[in-house]
Amino acid sequence: MLREDIIFFLKMNPEPLDVDVHAWADKEGYDIHKVEAEIYKLATKFVNFLTGGRANELAVSEEDVDPEQLKKGIKVEYEHTPDKDVARRIALDHLAESKDVPYYDLLADMEKKFETK
């Protein structure tokens, strides 16, 4: 329950000050050391997510992909997340797996075909 409560708190209070976290933990009856430890675990998971993935495995960076495809990809991937860093990471992974094709142009063409049916 602690993790879920922290996630909800952070979702409702983006970028809280340390004093806000302490006040929330006290109000909810949580030990602040346990709260902080859980926040560090969540932060580590997020960093691992942002720095992992297929692009990392294939050693593909933003400089290795078509900038227009990356821009289109970030816009498309916002359907999965409101976070630009996460959208960029998802788009870069897709582009890393399909370096020789315009992935997001092909995706747009495919989606248009479904819209006309």
Secondary structure as UniProt FT lines:
FT   HELIX           2..12
FT   HELIX           18..28
FT   HELIX           32..51
FT   HELIX           53..57
FT   TURN            58..59
FT   HELIX           62..64
FT   HELIX           67..77
FT   TURN            78..80
FT   HELIX           84..97
FT   TURN            98..100
FT   HELIX           103..115
//
